[in-house]
Amino acid sequence: MRSLAVVAFACAGAFGILGSLAFVHHPKSGARVGALHRPKPLARATPDASAGPLPSAPPATTFPALPALRFDNQNTGESATVRLYDESGHVDRHEAERLDTLLCDSRDPMNRATVTLDRRTLQLAVRAALHFRVSEVVVVSAYRKPGRRAEGPHASGRALDFKLPAVPPRILAAYLRTLPRVGVGIYTHPRTAFVHLDDREHSFHWLDASPPGRHWREMSIGGAGLAKRDASYARADDWPEGTTPPVDSAL
């Protein structure tokens, strides 16, 4: 009888342990209590952890295979679908001139002002759009005719303020900051949230949180290694990733 009691006691203990591991539903929340959770795998490190992971560059391709991009002028509501490069990889003069007209200064609707936009700035905007595999470039501002304000690089057509749909500004700015000889500003106010890009000899990167209609002091970000990156600049690097620029692109 004593041995039977010991066996019964052991069985009861085993059932008790199994019962403690069973999933029990909380009467109010429905959450499972006692569930065993496996830890999530660690995320892979990225070059700019604050900006999040950047997608890989598109595979190598030929210029005729590059998709056309739609440029939207946010101020006029007008748009144009453009292929910036011809079949040989040169900037298509006619297509670039269409952007000169589209991305005008429309602050005086009856007297729109245009200028020949900096072709390298256009190239870098296209490079970014193709890098992120989007088909649209939303332009907040491009050429701005100087008047009471000097307008900075916008006055000479060297700058674009733009967005890429579904690409957070911090991600876009992080990518553009990897390029040499550029000005890159990220405007973080909820009513702006765009990225400034301009073509310049010495790179400068900044952050601006000012609301629309106001201009606060810009906060410089980065700086280390910019001079070295600028010194390594090669003209052929302005073309889309995965393409082979024409031989005379270095000129």
Residue pairs with C-beta under 8 A, 6 or more apart in sequence:
20 34
21 34
21 36
22 34
23 32
23 33
23 34
23 35
24 32
24 33
24 34
25 31
25 32
25 33
26 32
26 33
44 53
46 52
46 53
46 54
47 54
47 178
48 54
48 174
50 170
50 174
51 170
51 171
51 173
51 174
52 168
52 170
52 171
54 171
54 174
54 175
55 131
55 132
55 133
57 131
57 241
57 242
58 130
58 131
58 133
58 240
58 241
58 242
59 242
60 242
60 243
60 244
61 242
61 243
62 243
63 85
63 86
63 87
63 88
63 89
63 243
64 87
66 83
66 85
66 130
66 240
66 243
67 130
67 135
68 81
68 82
68 83
68 135
69 81
69 82
69 83
69 84
69 126
69 129
69 130
69 135
69 136
69 137
70 79
70 80
70 81
70 82
70 135
70 136
70 137
71 79
71 80
71 81
71 82
71 99
71 102
71 103
71 136
71 137
71 139
72 78
72 79
72 136
72 137
72 138
72 139
73 79
73 102
73 103
73 104
73 106
73 139
74 138
74 139
74 140
75 106
75 107
75 140
75 141
76 104
76 106
78 102
79 102
80 98
80 99
80 102
82 95
82 98
82 99
83 92
83 95
84 91
84 92
84 95
84 96
84 99
84 122
84 123
84 126
85 91
85 92
85 239
85 240
86 92
88 246
89 239
89 243
89 244
89 245
89 246
89 249
90 246
91 119
91 122
91 123
96 117
96 119
96 122
99 117
99 122
100 114
100 115
100 116
100 117
100 157
101 114
103 117
103 139
103 142
103 143
103 160
104 112
104 113
104 114
104 142
104 143
105 112
105 113
105 114
105 143
105 144
105 145
106 112
107 144
107 145
113 143
113 145
114 143
115 143
115 145
115 156
115 157
116 157
117 142
117 143
117 157
117 158
118 156
118 157
118 158
118 159
118 198
118 199
120 199
120 238
121 157
121 158
121 159
121 160
121 197
121 198
121 199
122 160
123 238
123 239
124 176
124 179
124 182
124 197
124 199
124 238
125 137
125 160
125 162
125 197
126 137
126 240
127 179
127 238
127 239
127 240
127 241
128 164
128 172
128 175
128 176
128 197
129 135
129 136
129 137
129 164
130 240
130 241
131 175
131 240
131 241
132 164
132 167
132 171
132 172
132 175
134 164
134 165
134 166
134 167
136 164
136 165
137 162
137 163
137 164
138 162
138 163
138 164
138 165
139 160
139 161
139 162
140 161
140 162
140 163
140 192
140 194
141 154
141 159
141 160
141 161
142 154
142 157
142 159
142 160
142 161
143 154
143 155
143 157
144 151
144 154
144 155
145 151
145 155
146 155
152 159
152 198
153 159
153 183
153 198
153 199
153 200
154 161
158 198
158 199
158 200
159 183
159 196
159 197
159 198
159 199
160 196
160 197
160 198
161 187
161 194
161 195
161 196
161 197
162 194
162 195
162 197
163 169
163 172
163 193
163 194
163 195
164 172
169 186
169 187
169 188
169 193
169 194
169 195
170 186
172 195
173 184
173 185
173 186
173 195
173 205
176 182
176 184
176 195
176 197
177 184
177 205
177 222
179 237
180 203
180 229
180 230
180 232
180 233
180 237
181 199
181 200
181 201
181 202
181 203
181 230
181 233
182 197
182 198
182 199
182 200
182 203
183 196
183 197
183 198
183 199
183 200
183 203
183 204
183 205
184 195
184 196
184 197
184 203
184 204
184 205
184 206
185 195
185 196
185 205
185 206
185 207
185 208
185 218
186 195
186 196
186 206
186 207
186 208
187 193
187 194
187 195
187 196
187 208
187 209
187 210
188 207
188 208
188 209
189 209
189 210
189 211
189 212
191 211
191 212
192 210
192 211
192 212
201 230
202 226
202 227
202 230
203 226
203 229
203 230
204 220
204 226
205 220
205 221
205 222
205 223
205 226
206 218
206 219
206 220
206 221
207 218
207 219
207 221
208 215
208 216
208 218
208 219
209 216
210 216
234 250
235 249
235 250
235 251
236 245
236 249
236 250
238 245
238 249
239 245
239 249
